[in-house]
């Protein structure tokens, strides 16, 4: 075991080597490993960046190093899975004081063991600032977002009058999620009105909690995505990851006002560095995905590492490159 920053330094010294990035990245279960579980009548489910093993008693979430943007696979970020597992572990433990979570424990640096839940097929996006796709749509004159009407005169990167929820229906991996109002979700049978009321309450409470905790670290939680599910006893729990740089926008609070006064975008601590690179190449989800330079991937890894180590208060360690997916004993 050694600090992840040492591995990232080694990769940076290899002159833009895609092969070195691959060596240090966990891509997910191999076909042979999937067959190993299939022979035991256990299914491995592959999402965009995580792979899941589910039994009646537990859910194992394996965090790969795959990176997605605009609902497309765009590359590998070395040790990203270890960093995101550490961040999710931190936040799910902390959030248990606010809402029920699905976390049981973290048996491996890349794996979370969780309570199996039946997910609601909706991504609950909570926004506190005018940013991202909403800012781009607002600049084009759109004022209605998932049933929420925004007033005139809002500026990019500025705080909204109050946090809003903009749900999207959850699509299959690498398919495009669709915006939906709460009324549409209820009409489509995604959830009942009562369930949505509880989900929305929990999402707003989590968002305010996340904003307070991140502000203590000197960061602004701009927006984030939550997912919820119902366990075998009927309790609604927050599931999946929460408040990670993969699922959230984070800005540096210390430089925020100065950057805006200069007419510049805020200093960011999320995967916006890769999103912007792709948009500069003319890519926003359609057509061939441009190659992302190794320097951009390592810069993103360093950003994720900064978030993880600031939250946990120590160096984040790793056992290094994985030859095989870690096999966790199933209960």
Secondary structure as UniProt FT lines:
FT   STRAND          2..3
FT   HELIX           4..12
FT   TURN            13..14
FT   HELIX           18..23
FT   HELIX           31..38
FT   TURN            39..41
FT   STRAND          44..46
FT   STRAND          50..54
FT   STRAND          59..63
FT   STRAND          66..69
FT   TURN            70..71
FT   STRAND          72..76
FT   TURN            78..79
FT   HELIX           80..95
FT   TURN            96..98
FT   STRAND          103..108
FT   TURN            109..110
FT   STRAND          111..114
FT   STRAND          118..119
FT   STRAND          122..129
FT   HELIX           132..139
FT   TURN            140..141
FT   STRAND          144..145
FT   TURN            146..147
FT   STRAND          148..149
FT   TURN            152..153
FT   TURN            156..157
FT   STRAND          159..165
FT   STRAND          168..169
FT   TURN            173..174
FT   STRAND          178..179
FT   HELIX           182..187
FT   TURN            188..189
FT   HELIX           193..216
FT   TURN            217..218
FT   STRAND          219..230
FT   TURN            232..233
FT   STRAND          236..239
FT   TURN            245..247
FT   STRAND          248..252
FT   HELIX           253..261
FT   TURN            262..263
FT   HELIX           272..280
FT   TURN            281..282
FT   HELIX           294..312
FT   STRAND          317..318
//
